[in-house]
Amino acid sequence: MASIWRDFLIAVVTALRKPDERSLAEERRRAVERLADETIRKHQPPANPPE
């Protein structure tokens, strides 16, 4: 989870530095997707609970 937040913060810092708009948008999209995937996995119940 820490790597997701790190990637997100890197995307924010990069945005403040005014790089190429297309690459910035792509980096932000990837960071948000990773954060969303991690959040979904965290809140999903296990598929096959142990018996």
PESULLIN-V792916 format. One record per pair of residues at least 6 apart in sequence whose C-alpha atoms are under 8 Angstrom apart, sorted by the first residue. I is the first residue (numbers start at 1). J is the second residue. Records with the same first field share a line. If there is no record, write none. Layout:
BEGIN
I->J ; J
END
This chain:
BEGIN
1->35 ; 38
4->31 ; 34 ; 35
5->31 ; 35
7->31
8->28 ; 31 ; 32
11->24 ; 27 ; 28 ; 31
12->28
14->24
15->24
END
